[in-house]
Amino acid sequence: MPADLAVLGLGRPGLAAARAATAASIDTVAFTPDPAAASALNGGRPPSGSSLSAADLRRMLAAGFRASSDPAVLGRVRTALICAPTPPGPGRAPELGAVREAATALADRLRPRTLVVLESAVPPGTTEEVLRPLLERGSGLRAGRDFALAHAPARPAPAERAAGRAAARVIGGLSSACTEAAAAFYGRLTDRVVRARGLAEAEAVTMLETNARHVAAALVNEMAVLCHELGVDLWDVLRCAESRGLSPARPGPGAEEEPVSPGGRLRLVEAAREINARMPRYVTMRAARLLNEHGKSARGAGILLLGVTSEPDLPDLPDLPGDQGAPAREIASRLLALGARVSFHDPLLPGWRVSGRPVPRADALHEAAAEADLTLLLTAHGTYDLQGLAAKAQLLLDCRGATPAGAAHRL
């Protein structure tokens, strides 16, 4: 059965795009070459690592959403979104293998007058220099003449969704006609469409947004280290700074995403990367010192890690198994090297491994916090009763500033 839209890529961005389109009454099909994955989606089972709940998926299916492993569906849509994952590859450059595979699958079925949009996070130039040749060669059609080609940075925007607002969408096309075709499509998803000058400008938006978050995190992480050394209450500094309208980032145990610096040419971004990469080591040092201050050694100490995924209330992406919960993974590894007995709790993970070894999971959370010599809050999931945990824990080091003031030691 024909659909208005095909989404290629079933990671978090692809499913977010499918969910938004379905909510806007756009007949949507998700394409995957894996029949088992398509069958699971059609059976109401979200992929592992997805931010999509079973209830969300049931509502999408009831509204007409479906998944298919038959590439024939790609030849019966008016718009195709490529949302393939682009994890860091050698030299930390985005790996484009999944984008190429999606483009090849689409090219064989591409029809005239179709709109093709790349939503994957890619370096500037990728849509025109990588995607366009694959589509043209495989289809025999010409971009800008026979089909429209554009780039739109993916914006799942969980916070904005929760507030009931649709994120503004940036779009840039190969030509002005391509831009307008993309604007017409995204106008069905949001009230605000921002037109970039072209493909490369739209692609660079993701780079700027990602790096801005990374640099902001690095600044406040450096402030956290400095303020602790000076005996200054960082969290009071942040509170006071907000009175002027400044909304700084919050410190944390490490970077939640990889910055983008082609060839290492963005010096500020490279410095931020180095600062954020030091945070797991700093958190480990603070944990060991806090134990020492209370007459305990890290060797033999029971340490409970709370929240080991990278972001609150979101599972880590299965596309990046080596980077899943990367800050927590490094912290756990360092604590184990010091001889600590490490356990974890995360409502989104039934199991967790570090260096190939399973880490014991604490099922009775409050009892585990009471028994542990030190509890480390790494990611503040919304389900955590932080006040109750702070009351139960022997020692609690809050790396996110999420506990009530005075209830715990803070980073």
C-alpha positions in Angstrom: 0.0 0.0 0.0 1.5 3.4 -0.9 2.5 5.8 1.8 3.3 9.6 1.8 6.6 9.2 3.7 9.4 6.6 4.0 11.8 6.8 6.9 15.1 5.0 6.4 16.9 4.3 9.7 15.3 3.0 12.9 17.6 4.6 15.4 16.4 7.3 17.8 16.3 10.1 15.1 14.5 7.9 12.6 11.8 6.8 15.0 11.4 10.3 16.3 10.8 11.5 12.7 8.3 8.7 12.1 6.5 9.5 15.3 6.3 13.2 14.5 5.1 12.5 10.9 2.4 10.0 12.1 1.2 12.5 14.7 0.8 15.0 11.9 -1.4 12.5 10.0 1.2 11.7 7.4 1.0 8.2 6.2 4.4 6.8 7.2 6.3 3.6 6.6 9.7 2.8 8.2 12.0 0.9 6.0 14.6 -1.6 7.3 16.3 -4.4 5.4 15.9 -6.6 8.5 12.5 -8.5 8.3 12.7 -9.3 12.1 13.1 -5.6 13.0 10.1 -4.8 10.8 8.0 -7.6 12.3 8.9 -6.4 15.8 7.8 -2.9 15.1 4.5 -4.0 13.5 4.0 -6.2 16.5 4.3 -3.2 18.8 7.8 -3.9 20.1 10.1 -0.9 20.0 13.8 -1.5 19.3 16.2 -1.8 22.1 17.7 1.5 23.0 14.7 3.4 21.5 13.1 6.4 23.3 9.8 5.2 21.8 7.7 3.4 24.4 5.4 0.5 23.6 2.4 2.8 24.2 3.8 5.4 21.8 4.3 2.7 19.2 0.8 1.3 19.7 -0.6 4.8 19.0 1.5 5.1 15.9 0.3 1.8 14.6 -3.3 2.7 15.3 -2.8 5.9 13.2 -1.5 3.9 10.2 2.2 3.7 10.8 3.9 0.5 9.7 7.4 -1.0 9.0 8.5 -2.9 6.0 11.6 -4.8 4.8 10.4 -4.8 1.2 12.3 -2.1 -0.7 9.3 -1.9 -3.1 7.7 0.5 -0.6 10.4 3.1 -1.3 9.1 3.4 -4.9 5.6 4.4 -3.7 6.3 7.4 -1.5 6.5 11.1 -2.2 9.1 11.9 0.5 12.0 9.8 1.8 13.9 10.8 5.0 17.3 9.2 5.5 17.9 9.1 9.2 20.7 6.5 9.3 23.2 6.6 12.3 26.6 8.2 11.8 28.6 7.1 14.8 32.2 8.3 15.2 34.6 6.3 13.0 38.4 6.4 12.7 39.8 9.8 13.6 36.4 10.6 15.2 35.0 11.5 11.8 31.3 10.4 11.3 31.0 6.9 9.8 28.8 7.2 6.7 28.4 3.5 5.9 24.7 3.3 7.0 23.9 6.5 5.0 25.4 4.9 1.9 23.5 1.7 2.4 20.2 3.6 2.8 21.0 5.7 -0.3 21.7 2.6 -2.3 18.4 1.0 -1.3 16.5 4.1 -2.1 18.2 4.8 -5.4 17.0 1.5 -6.9 13.4 2.6 -6.4 13.6 6.4 -6.6 10.8 7.9 -8.7 10.7 11.4 -10.4 9.3 14.2 -8.2 10.3 12.5 -5.0 11.7 14.6 -2.2 14.8 13.1 -0.5 16.0 14.6 2.7 19.1 13.6 4.7 18.5 14.1 8.4 21.6 12.2 9.6 24.3 14.3 11.3 27.0 14.6 8.6 29.9 16.9 7.8 29.2 19.9 5.4 29.3 18.7 1.8 28.1 15.1 2.5 24.6 15.5 1.0 25.9 16.9 -2.3 29.2 15.0 -2.5 28.2 11.6 -1.1 24.5 11.2 -1.2 23.7 12.9 -4.5 26.1 10.8 -6.6 24.7 7.6 -5.1 21.1 8.5 -5.8 21.8 9.8 -9.3 23.9 6.8 -10.3 21.5 4.2 -8.9 18.3 5.9 -10.3 19.4 7.5 -13.5 17.6 10.6 -12.3 19.2 14.0 -11.7 18.9 15.8 -8.4 17.3 19.3 -8.7 15.7 18.4 -12.0 14.0 15.0 -11.6 13.9 14.8 -7.8 14.3 17.3 -4.9 17.3 16.9 -2.6 17.7 18.6 0.8 19.2 18.4 4.2 17.4 19.0 7.5 19.2 18.6 10.9 17.4 16.0 13.0 15.7 17.7 16.0 14.0 15.1 18.2 13.9 17.9 20.9 12.5 15.8 23.9 12.2 18.9 26.1 10.2 20.8 23.5 8.0 17.8 22.9 7.3 17.6 26.6 6.3 21.3 26.7 3.9 20.7 23.8 5.9 22.6 21.3 7.3 21.5 17.9 10.9 22.4 17.3 11.7 24.8 14.5 13.1 22.9 11.5 16.1 24.1 9.5 16.2 23.0 5.9 18.5 23.6 3.0 18.1 22.4 -0.5 20.3 21.7 -3.6 18.4 24.5 -5.3 15.7 27.0 -4.3 13.1 24.7 -5.7 14.5 21.8 -3.5 14.4 24.1 -0.5 10.8 25.0 -1.1 9.8 21.4 -1.6 11.4 20.5 1.8 9.8 23.6 3.4 6.4 22.4 2.2 6.9 19.0 3.8 8.3 20.3 7.1 5.6 22.9 7.3 3.3 20.0 8.0 5.3 19.1 11.1 6.1 22.5 12.6 4.9 26.1 12.5 8.4 27.4 12.0 10.6 26.4 9.1 14.0 28.2 8.8 15.5 28.2 5.3 19.3 27.8 5.1 21.2 29.2 2.1 22.0 25.7 0.9 22.9 22.1 1.7 26.3 22.8 3.4 24.8 25.6 5.6 22.1 23.3 6.8 24.6 20.5 7.5 26.8 22.9 9.4 23.9 23.8 11.8 24.2 20.4 13.5 28.0 20.9 13.9 27.5 24.3 15.5 24.7 23.1 17.8 26.6 20.0 18.9 29.8 21.9 19.5 28.1 24.8 21.3 26.7 22.2 23.9 30.1 20.6 24.2 32.0 23.9 24.7 29.4 25.1 27.3 29.7 21.8 29.2 33.5 22.2 29.1 33.3 25.7 30.6 31.1 24.7 33.5 33.2 21.5 34.1 36.3 23.6 34.4 34.5 25.9 36.8 33.4 22.9 38.8 37.1 21.8 39.3 38.3 25.4 40.0 35.5 26.2 42.5 36.1 23.0 44.4 39.8 23.8 44.7 38.9 27.3 45.9 36.2 26.2 48.3 33.6 28.1 46.3 30.0 26.8 46.0 29.6 26.3 42.3 25.9 25.6 42.5 25.3 29.0 44.3 27.4 30.6 41.5 25.2 29.0 38.9 22.0 30.1 40.8 23.2 33.7 41.0 24.3 33.8 37.3 20.8 32.8 36.3 19.5 36.1 37.8 21.0 37.9 34.8 19.4 35.6 32.3 22.4 33.5 31.9 21.5 29.8 31.7 24.8 28.0 31.8 25.2 24.3 31.3 25.5 22.0 34.4 28.6 20.1 35.2 28.6 16.3 34.7 30.8 13.2 34.7 31.7 13.5 31.1 30.6 14.3 27.6 27.2 13.0 26.5 28.0 13.3 22.8 30.9 13.5 20.5 31.8 17.0 19.3 32.5 17.6 15.6 35.8 19.1 14.5 36.8 18.2 11.0 40.5 17.5 10.9 40.8 19.0 14.4 40.5 22.5 12.9 38.2 23.9 15.5 40.7 24.6 18.3 38.2 25.7 20.9 36.2 22.5 20.3 39.4 20.4 20.6 40.1 22.1 23.9 36.6 21.4 25.1 36.9 17.8 24.1 40.1 17.4 26.2 38.4 19.1 29.2 35.3 16.9 29.0 37.4 13.8 28.5 39.1 14.5 31.8 35.9 14.5 33.9 35.6 10.7 34.5 39.1 10.8 36.0 38.2 13.8 38.1 35.0 12.1 39.3 36.9 9.0 40.3 39.4 11.2 42.2 36.7 13.0 44.0 35.1 9.7 45.0 38.3 8.4 46.4 39.0 11.6 48.3 35.5 11.6 49.8 35.9 8.1 51.0 39.3 9.0 52.5 37.8 12.0 54.3 35.4 9.6 56.0 38.1 7.2 57.0 37.6 4.7 54.2 39.8 3.5 51.3 38.6 3.1 47.8 40.1 -0.4 47.9 37.4 -2.8 49.1 34.8 0.0 49.3 31.3 -0.7 48.0 30.4 1.9 45.4 26.9 2.2 43.8 26.6 4.0 40.5 23.2 5.5 39.9 22.2 6.1 36.3 24.8 4.8 33.8 23.1 5.9 30.5 24.4 9.1 29.1 21.1 11.1 29.3 18.3 11.2 31.8 15.3 9.0 30.9 16.7 8.0 27.6 18.5 4.7 26.8 21.8 4.8 25.1 21.8 4.0 21.4 22.5 0.4 20.4 24.2 1.7 17.3 27.2 2.7 19.5 27.8 -0.2 21.8 31.4 0.9 22.5 30.2 4.3 23.7 27.1 3.3 25.6 27.2 5.2 28.9 30.8 6.1 28.1 31.5 8.4 31.1 29.9 5.9 33.5 31.9 3.1 31.9 35.2 4.8 32.3 34.4 5.8 35.9 33.5 2.2 36.7 36.6 0.9 35.1 38.8 3.4 37.1 37.0 2.5 40.4 37.5 -1.2 39.7 41.2 -0.5 39.1 41.4 1.1 42.5 40.0 -2.1 44.0 36.5 -0.9 44.7 33.4 -3.2 44.6 31.2 -1.6 42.0 27.5 -2.1 41.5 25.0 -0.1 39.5 21.3 0.8 39.1 19.6 2.2 36.1 15.9 1.9 35.4 16.6 1.6 31.7 19.2 -1.2 31.8 18.5 -4.7 33.1 22.3 -5.5 32.7 25.5 -3.6 32.2 29.1 -4.7 31.4 32.4 -2.9 31.8 35.5 -4.2 30.0 33.5 -7.4 29.1 32.7 -8.1 32.8 29.1 -7.9 34.1 28.6 -5.3 36.8 26.2 -6.4 39.6 22.8 -4.7 39.4 21.2 -3.4 42.6 17.5 -4.3 42.5 16.5 -3.0 45.9 17.7 0.5 45.3 17.3 2.2 48.7 18.8 -0.8 50.6 21.7 -0.9 48.2 22.4 2.8 48.8 22.3 2.2 52.5 24.8 -0.6 52.3 27.2 1.1 49.9 30.1 3.0 51.3 29.6 5.6 48.5 26.8 6.2 46.1 27.6 8.2 42.9 24.7 9.9 41.1 25.9 10.0 37.4 22.6 10.5 35.6 19.5 11.7 37.3 16.6 9.7 35.9 13.2 11.1 36.6 12.1 8.0 38.5 14.7 8.4 41.2 13.5 9.6 44.6 16.6 11.7 45.2 15.6 13.1 48.6 14.9 9.5 49.8 18.1 8.2 48.3 20.1 11.0 49.9 18.6 10.2 53.3 19.4 6.5 52.9 22.9 6.7 51.5 26.0 6.6 53.8 27.7 9.0 51.4 26.3 10.5 48.2 28.3 12.3 45.5 25.9 14.1 43.2 27.6 14.7 39.8 24.5 16.5 38.4 23.4 18.9 41.1 20.0 17.2 41.1 19.6 16.5 44.8 18.1 19.0 47.2 20.6 21.6 48.4 22.6 20.3 51.3 21.3 16.7 50.9 24.5 15.4 49.3 28.1 16.2 48.3 28.1 17.8 44.9 30.6 17.8 42.1 
